[in-house]
Every structure is written in C-alpha cells, then in structure tokens.
C-alpha cells in the first residue's frame, strides 16, 4: 500500500476525482507539451456526465489558460474499459499535426492511473506498506502487542506525523470556516448553507441532544466548504470529506484529546482507507457512494474507537460496521453537484460512525464478517450497480434534473 500522504490530500473541492484528478493530469500533460499550439481534452463516462457540475472544465482551463488553445470534448456515453473516469489529452502543433496524446484515469481521491499502459506515472506510486489486507495488519498488531497507528509508525518516514498534523490543522480550519460562512451554495439548486444554523441550534439543546446537533453542524460545515470549492482534506475523497473532521473535531473538543492522540486516530483511520483503496475503490464513479461516504464512515468509526482505547479487533469491528451498513449506496448527485444528497450523507455518516464505535466498544471484538470481506463485497456490489447510479446523474435522485 502507498503512504497515507496519498490518501489524505489537501486541496480544493468540490470533487477529488472530477476536479483534483483532472487538474493534476492536465498539469502533467502540460509539462510535456508546453509548446503545443492546441490542446484537446476528451472526457469520457462519468467525467463527462457530471463534469460541468463538478467544475472539471474549470479545473482543466486553469492549467491551459482557457483560451482558444484548449478544446474540451464531452463523451458521457463512452466508457473506457479500465475506469469510468477516463480522459484523453492530445497536443497539436501550429500546422494541426498531432504531437502526442495521453490516456489517463482519475481513480478517486485525486489519484491518477494510466491503466495497463504506464507511461509517465510508473515511478510516482511507491508502496511503503508490505501488507495489503486488514487481517494481516491486525495479526501483526496482535503478535507484537501494538496498535494500528504503530504499524503506520513502523512503515512510514518520520515526517508522516508532521504531515498528519498539517492534515488535522486543515480539517479544523475547514470546520471553522464552514461554521462562519453563510449564504447559498454555488449552482442552480440555490441550496442555503445550513452549518451555522445547525451549530447555533445545537448549542441551545440539552447535552443529550447537543452532541448529535454539533456533529451534524461540523460535517455540514466541511461539506459545504467543499461544495463551494474551498480547501479541504480528502478523507478519502472530496465528496466524503466532512465525515472524519466532524467526528475528530467533536471528540477533540468534548473529550480534550491531545493532538498526539488525534494523530494516532488519523493514522489508524488511514490504514482502513488505504486497505479499501488498494483492494477495491474509493471512486463513486466506479463503486458508488459506498466507496466514498461508506469508506469515510469506516475510517471515522476506526478513529473514534482508537481514541476511546479500543483493541485492534474492536477497531476492526467498528470500521467493518461503518462500511457494511453503507453497502449498495448509489452515487446520484443532483445536477452533477456535490450537494444533494452528498452533504446530508456526510452528516448522517458522521453520527453513524459514533454509533459504530459505541456498538463495538460494548463487544469483545468478535464478529462473523471481517472488514476484508466487506471490502470484497463492496467492490463486487459496486461493479454490479448499473452506471446510471454511479456518478452519471442519470438515475436515482438525480433523474430528471439538468443543469
């Protein structure tokens, strides 16, 4: 598995696969063909179907200048074999002759892949973890009497803790920015920001109800920042970026956990997200929202259980529940925007993560279905779901809504 730095990415929303990934690909292509007189970009499948709502074209234009040099072609009905988020870059000289082309895929969380034909990215992915399955990592923890964050410490460079501190600071900032911002979200839906109102109302409730309201507010705050193109952390994606910060921010404030404890929780959560990313997918276009919000819930469940002193098996159980109970969740963003139903899903997944932690804490950690098995089922389920329910805005809640 790759470093957690490849999972937790700091960048601008609204979409890691539709905004961050394509922009990164455009920068790479532009480095190789900076003298090209004309650039053509063909967006396929999900990238084309929801690209306008996700600001894919805007992200690409920022790289190439957005003038007559650039031509973007939308092919929503064409799905390349390797991944639904395919794109082809072509460069032409002054005489209109083809100088070079590149097919690349945005596979989720801002990551890129060249599929089965590596060209420029083969040296950019370095595995730092020998073990790829949670069962193997949990066995290591039990054998050595250690926890998941210590497995991270064993494999990553020492600067991982500085990086995770940067991630934690950005998560806190995104919560606080979202709580301070009011007004409508960008786009034709005219959705008003709700985080500030939820926060004020929650503070007025008794303690028994206040917890849920605050967690809702924190998740809404980050998700609304993301929907507005603000800077957030992929955890594991932009569309699911509100879950982890909401849980960690709430637990940090309400239980006075030290930053060190929070970083250990981030490391633990990262292991679970990395296992899914390696063995299945965190791309909504590939496996639906179960791979985004479902995985975010699993990560937050593991983080919460880590903070409250859960054993490796209890932490694994909490994460398993967080993912299992999102199996089959479709990705059907209305108008291709990361607003409906994405923002509310972040809020509910954050509270579900707290419930998964509590449920696991009551147990001895023994259960029938392993996290690895749920990851396997999630992948198969995602591939069985028709494409109109996987970030194409052609089915489900998104049906009959157009930009």
ABEGO torsion letter per residue (X at the ends): XBBAAAABBBBBOABAAAAAAAAAAAAAAAAABAABABBBBBBBEAAAAAAAAAGAAAAAAAAAGGBAABBBBBBAABBBAABABBBBBBBBBAAGBBAEBBBBBBAEGGBBBAEABBAAAAAABBBABABABAAAAAAAAAAAGBBAAAAAAAABBAAAAAAAAAAAAAAAAAAAAAAABBEBBBEAAGBBBAAAAAAAAAAABBAAAAAAAAAAAAAAAAAAAAAAGBBBBBOABAAAAAAAAAAAAAAAAAAGBBAAAAAAAAAAAAAAAAAAAAABBABAAAAEAAABAAAAAAAAAAAAAAAAGBBAAAAAAAAAAAAAAABGBBBBBBGGBBAOAAAAAAAAAAAAAAAAAAAAAABAGBBABBAAAAAAAAAAAAAABBAAABGAGABEAABGBBX
